[in-house]
Amino acid sequence: MEVTISISAITVSEFESFRKLIYDHAGIALAPEKKVMVASRLAKRLTYYGLSTFGQYFQLTNSSEYPNEFQMMVNLLTTNETYFFREPKHFEFFRDDILKQWRGDKFRVWSAASSTGEEAYTLAMVLAETLGMRKWEVFGSDLSTRVLDAARNGVYSMDRLEQMDKKLLKKYCLQGVRSQQGFFRVDEKLRNRASFDQINLMKPLPASIGKFDVIFLRNVLIYFDNETKKHVVERLAGALKPGGHFVISHSETLNRITDHLDTVKPSIFVKR
C-alpha cells in the first residue's frame, strides 16, 4: 500500500534559504511575496523524494549524493515566459536601423536570456529576411537546462504566435498534422544558424564566446537589484563590439547603471 507523505507549509526561514541560494547563484532577487510560488514549484520534488519539509529538500539540493538536483531546482525557480516577436518595435529597429545598414563580414547576435528560444528564432527570422544567405548567426543562452533543450528542439504551440506575420510562419515553420496538430517546428535552415548553451550571467563569460554586434537582454534585469544589474550589464557590454547595440525590455532601465552604453532610444543602447 502506497503511503502519502504530507508536506509541511514552507517556513519563513526555509524560504529565506532558497531565496539566498538563488540570489547567490543567479542574481535573482525573489520578493517576499514569491514564497507561495517557490513552494508550489518545488512541492513536486518533495513528493518525488518522499520528503515532508522544504528544509529537507534544501539539504538534498546541496548534497553530493544528488549532483543533478541543484540544477533541477534552478530550472524550476527561474521564470521563462516568452513568445515570438515580443515587443515588436525592437525587431523593427533591429531590421531597419541595424541590419539594413550593416556592411561587415559576419553578423552575430546574442539572446542572453533566451528561455525556450522564441526570441532567438525571432531574431533568426529577421536576419534571414534582411541578410538572406550572408554570414550571420544567433547565439542563445540561459541558466535553465530545461528551456535550452526546448530551444534546441524548436517545437512550439501555435499560441506563441500572436505577433508573428503569417508569411513568416509559412516560410520558416513546419506546422504539425494529426497528433502534432496545434504545434509547429522552426525550419531546419534557421535551427542550423542558431546555437544554445548554458551561461550564468553572474559569472565571467567564457573566452570562447567572442564578440557580438547586438545583445538582447530583455525581461531579466527586473529580477536583479542595482548592484547585480551593474555587474551583469557591464560584463555583457564587454562582449559587444564597439558601436554594437544592447537591447533591454521597455519595462526596464539602465539609468545610473553603466557608463559604457549610450542611449539611442528608450530600451536601446549603443556601446561607445
C-alpha positions in Angstrom: 0.0 0.0 0.0 1.4 3.4 -1.1 2.0 5.9 1.7 1.2 9.6 1.0 3.5 11.9 2.9 2.1 15.2 3.9 4.3 18.2 3.0 4.5 21.0 5.7 4.0 24.6 4.6 7.2 26.3 3.7 8.5 28.4 6.7 10.0 31.9 6.5 13.5 30.5 7.3 13.2 27.8 4.6 12.1 30.4 2.0 15.0 32.6 3.0 17.4 29.7 2.4 16.1 29.2 -1.1 16.0 33.0 -1.7 19.6 33.4 -0.7 20.7 30.4 -2.8 19.0 31.6 -6.0 20.4 35.1 -5.4 23.9 33.9 -4.9 23.8 31.6 -7.9 21.7 33.5 -10.4 21.4 37.1 -9.0 17.7 36.8 -9.0 16.2 38.7 -6.1 12.9 36.9 -5.1 10.5 39.2 -3.4 8.9 38.0 -0.1 5.6 37.6 -1.8 7.1 34.9 -4.0 7.1 32.5 -1.1 3.9 30.7 -2.3 5.3 30.5 -5.8 8.6 28.9 -4.6 6.6 26.4 -2.5 4.3 25.4 -5.4 7.1 24.9 -7.8 9.3 22.8 -5.5 6.5 20.7 -4.0 6.6 18.2 -6.8 10.3 17.5 -6.0 9.5 16.9 -2.3 6.8 14.5 -3.4 9.3 12.8 -5.8 11.8 12.2 -2.9 9.2 11.5 -0.2 10.2 14.5 1.8 7.9 16.3 4.3 9.7 19.6 4.7 11.3 22.2 2.4 14.3 22.2 4.7 15.0 18.6 3.9 14.8 19.4 0.2 17.2 22.3 0.6 19.7 20.0 2.2 19.2 17.5 -0.6 19.9 20.1 -3.3 23.3 20.8 -1.7 24.2 17.1 -1.2 26.9 15.4 -3.3 24.6 12.3 -3.4 22.2 14.1 -5.8 24.5 16.1 -8.1 21.8 17.0 -10.6 19.1 18.2 -8.2 20.6 21.7 -7.7 20.1 22.3 -11.5 16.6 20.9 -11.3 15.8 23.4 -8.5 17.3 26.2 -10.6 15.2 25.2 -13.6 12.0 25.3 -11.5 12.7 28.6 -9.9 13.8 30.6 -12.9 10.8 32.2 -14.8 10.7 31.5 -18.5 7.6 33.2 -20.0 8.1 34.4 -23.6 6.7 34.3 -27.2 7.6 35.2 -30.8 8.1 38.9 -31.7 7.6 40.0 -28.1 7.9 43.9 -28.0 7.9 44.1 -31.9 9.3 47.6 -32.0 12.7 46.2 -31.1 12.7 43.9 -34.1 11.7 46.7 -36.4 14.7 48.7 -35.1 16.9 45.6 -35.5 15.8 45.3 -39.1 15.7 48.9 -40.2 18.4 50.7 -38.2 20.9 47.9 -37.7 20.7 45.2 -40.3 19.9 47.3 -43.3 23.0 49.5 -42.5 25.3 46.6 -41.8 28.4 46.1 -44.0 30.5 43.6 -42.0 31.8 40.1 -42.7 29.7 38.1 -40.2 26.8 39.3 -38.1 26.5 37.9 -34.6 23.6 38.4 -32.2 23.2 37.1 -28.7 19.8 36.4 -27.0 21.3 36.4 -23.5 18.2 35.1 -21.7 16.8 33.1 -24.4 14.4 30.9 -22.4 12.8 28.4 -24.7 14.2 30.1 -27.8 11.3 32.2 -29.2 13.4 35.4 -29.1 16.4 33.7 -30.7 14.4 32.3 -33.5 12.5 35.6 -34.0 16.0 37.2 -34.5 16.9 34.5 -36.9 13.7 35.1 -39.0 14.5 38.8 -39.2 18.1 38.1 -40.1 17.1 35.6 -42.8 14.6 38.1 -44.2 17.1 41.0 -44.2 20.5 39.5 -44.8 19.4 36.3 -46.6 22.3 33.9 -47.2 25.0 36.3 -46.0 27.0 35.2 -43.0 25.1 35.5 -39.7 24.5 33.5 -36.5 22.3 33.7 -33.4 23.5 32.5 -30.0 21.0 31.9 -27.2 21.9 31.3 -23.6 20.0 30.6 -20.4 20.6 29.3 -16.9 18.0 26.6 -17.1 19.0 23.4 -18.9 15.3 22.5 -19.4 14.5 25.6 -21.5 17.7 25.2 -23.5 16.7 21.7 -24.5 13.3 23.0 -25.7 15.1 25.8 -27.7 17.3 23.3 -29.5 14.3 21.3 -30.4 12.5 24.3 -31.8 8.9 23.0 -31.3 6.2 25.4 -30.1 2.5 25.5 -29.7 0.5 27.8 -32.0 -0.5 30.1 -29.2 3.1 31.5 -29.2 2.4 33.2 -32.5 0.2 36.2 -31.7 2.7 38.8 -33.0 4.1 36.8 -35.9 3.4 37.6 -39.6 1.6 34.7 -41.2 4.0 34.9 -44.1 6.9 34.2 -41.8 5.1 31.2 -40.2 4.6 29.7 -43.7 8.1 30.4 -44.8 10.1 29.4 -41.7 8.0 27.0 -39.8 6.6 23.5 -40.3 3.1 23.1 -39.0 2.2 19.8 -37.3 -0.5 17.5 -38.5 -2.5 14.7 -36.8 -1.0 14.1 -33.4 1.2 17.2 -33.8 -1.7 19.5 -34.7 -1.6 22.8 -32.8 2.2 22.7 -32.8 4.9 23.9 -35.3 8.7 23.4 -35.6 11.1 26.1 -36.7 12.6 25.2 -40.1 16.0 23.4 -40.1 17.7 26.2 -42.1 17.1 28.5 -39.1 17.8 26.0 -36.5 21.2 25.4 -38.1 22.1 29.1 -37.7 21.2 29.2 -34.0 23.1 27.6 -31.2 22.2 27.4 -27.5 24.3 27.0 -24.4 24.1 27.4 -20.6 25.6 30.6 -19.4 25.3 32.1 -15.9 25.3 35.9 -16.3 26.6 36.3 -12.7 29.9 34.7 -13.6 32.8 35.7 -16.0 31.9 34.9 -19.6 33.8 32.1 -21.3 36.6 33.4 -23.6 35.2 31.3 -26.4 32.0 33.3 -26.6 33.6 36.0 -28.8 32.2 39.4 -29.7 28.7 40.4 -30.8 27.1 43.1 -33.0 23.9 43.1 -30.9 23.0 41.7 -27.5 19.3 41.3 -26.4 18.9 41.1 -22.6 15.2 41.6 -22.1 12.9 40.9 -19.1 15.8 39.8 -16.9 17.0 43.0 -15.2 13.7 43.3 -13.4 14.8 40.4 -11.2 18.1 42.0 -10.2 19.0 44.6 -7.6 21.0 47.6 -8.9 24.4 46.2 -7.9 23.7 42.9 -9.7 22.4 44.8 -12.8 25.6 46.8 -13.0 27.8 43.7 -12.9 25.7 41.8 -15.4 25.3 44.7 -17.9 29.0 45.7 -17.8 30.0 42.1 -18.2 27.8 41.7 -21.3 28.9 45.1 -22.6 32.4 43.7 -22.7 31.2 41.1 -25.2 29.8 43.8 -27.5 31.8 45.1 -30.5 32.4 48.9 -30.4 29.3 50.5 -31.9 27.3 47.4 -31.1 23.8 47.6 -29.8 22.3 46.5 -26.4 18.6 45.9 -26.1 16.6 45.6 -22.9 12.8 45.4 -22.3 10.6 48.5 -22.4 9.8 47.9 -18.8 13.5 48.1 -17.7 16.0 50.9 -17.3 19.8 51.3 -17.3 19.6 54.7 -15.5 22.7 55.1 -13.4 23.7 51.5 -14.1 26.7 51.9 -16.6 28.8 54.5 -18.4 29.7 52.0 -21.2 26.5 52.4 -23.1 24.8 55.4 -24.6 21.0 55.7 -25.1 19.8 55.5 -28.7 16.2 55.5 -27.7 14.4 54.1 -24.6 15.5 50.5 -24.1 18.1 50.5 -26.9 21.7 51.5 -26.3 25.0 51.6 -28.2 28.5 50.8 -27.0 30.9 53.7 -27.0 
